[in-house]
Amino acid sequence: MSRDQLPDPPETPRPPDPGHLQPTSPGSITVWAVVGLVFGWVLHPLAEQIHGTAPVVTWVQPLTLLLVAAILGWTAWATYRTVHVRRERLLANQAVNRLVLARACALAGAVVAGGYLGYAVSWLGIDSDLAQQRLVRSLIAAAAGVMICTGALLLERACRVRSDDEDA
């Protein structure tokens, strides 16, 4: 076989530029939400089997998660105003810290939302006042987890700056 008969090598995708980060993918958020969902759903029967009672969801958990979501939302808004409205630059350490916070909170918010949703689902069909209480508070905590994830993704987006290519 001669060199002229060899097929062309397949094109390999170019690796991302080391100076640019890709946004958090919906797939990774979904995977972590499903992991949380399974863990939350299994927690109820497993805890009853081991300890004889399931964990109680007090108002402290959902309210704390709502506070975290509010802080993330405010940080995203302030960062957006600084970078995109006033066209100011963040210090390098501020930008990196906010981006790391955003990515970590996006994944953590997905796990928390999935976990509380799974725990709430585990109480469906059980007719008791405590079951209803745990169901409602878990659903509120799951909604707060979604708000954390959303706020984190907004913060991540607010940290984006225009590249030199886009200015031309």
N, C-alpha and C positions, 0 to 999 in steps of 0.2 A: 504494500500500500504506500503510495507516495504522499508527500505533504499536501499536495493539491487536493487530495481526496478526503482529507480529514474534515469532519463537520466543524462548523464554527462553535467555539465554546459558548455556553449559555451566558447571558448577561447576568452578572451578579448585582444585586441592589447596592447602591452606594450607601456606606454607613453614614449615619447622621453626623453633621458637623460637630466636633467636640465642643464648640462654643455655644451651641444651641441645645436646649432641652425640649423634649416633646411634652405636651400636656399629659396629665394623668389620663390613662385610657379608660373608657367606659367598661371595657372587659375586666380590668383589675378591680374596679369598684364593684362590679357585679359579682365577681368571684368572692371578694371579701364579704359582701352582703349575704351571699348564700352560705358561706362558712358560719357567719353569725346566726343566720336563720336556723341552721341545723343544730348549732350549739344551744341556742335558746330553746328550741323545741325539745331537745333531749334533756335539758337541765331539770325541768319540772319532774318527770317520772324518776330520773336518776337521784335527785335530791330527796324525794319522798322515800325511795328505796333505801338510801344510805342513812339519812337523818330522821326519817319519819315525818318530815314536813317540808313543804316547798318554800323557797325564798320569798320574802315579803317585798313588795315594791311600795315604798313610801313615797310621799310627795317630794322628798329631797332629791331623788334621782332625776325625775323629769325636770324639776325646776333648775337643777344644776346644769343639765344638758341644755336647757333653754338659755341659761346665762352664757354658756360657752358659745352657743350659736349666735347670740346677740353680739358678743365680743368679736367673733370672727366676721360677722356682717359689718360691724362698725369699722374694723381694720380693713376689710376689703373696700369699703366706701372711701375711707381716708386715703388708702393707697391709690385707688382709681383717680381721685381728685388730684393727688399730688403728681402722679405720673402722666395722666392723660388729659386732664383739664388744665392744670397750671403748667404742664410740660417741665416739671422739675425732675431732677435725678435723685434717686435714693442713694444713700451711701451703700457701698458694695456689701458690707456686712448686714445692713438692714434689708436689702433686697434678698440676699441669700436666706437670712433668718425667716423672712415672711414666706418665701417660696417653700422652704423646708416645713414650716408650720402648716402651710396650705396643703401640701402633699400628705403629710402625716395625718392631719385632721380629716382629709377627704376619705382616706382609707379607714381611719378609726371611726368616723361617723357612719360609714357603710357597715362596719362590723357591729356597732352599737345598734343601729337601726334594725339590722337583720336579727340581732340577738333578742332585742325586746319584742320584735314582731313574732319571732318564733316562740318566745315565752308566752305571748298573748294567745297565739294559735293553740298552744298546748292546753289552755284553759277553756277553749270553746266546747260547748256541750256539757259542761259541769254546772249543775244548778246549786249554787250557794252564794251567799253574800260576799265571802272572801274571794271566791273565784271571779265574780263580777268586778270586784274592786281591783284585783290584780290584772284583769283583762284591760280595764279602762286605763289604769296608770301605765301599763306596759305599752298600750297603743299611743298614749301621749308621749312617752319616752322614745318610742320608735319614730314618731313624727319629729321630735327634737333631734334625733340622730340624722334624719333626712335633712333637717335644716342645717346641722353642722356640716354635713357633706356638701350641701349647696353653697353655704357660706365659704367653705374652704375652696371650692372650685371657682367661685367668684374672686376670691383673694388671689388664687393662682393666675387667673386671667388678668387681674389688675396689675400683677407683677410683670406682665409682658411688655416689652419695649420694642419699638420699631428697629429693625435692622438697618444697616447702611444701605442695603439693596433697595429697601422700600422707599427711602427718601428720594431716590433718583427718578 
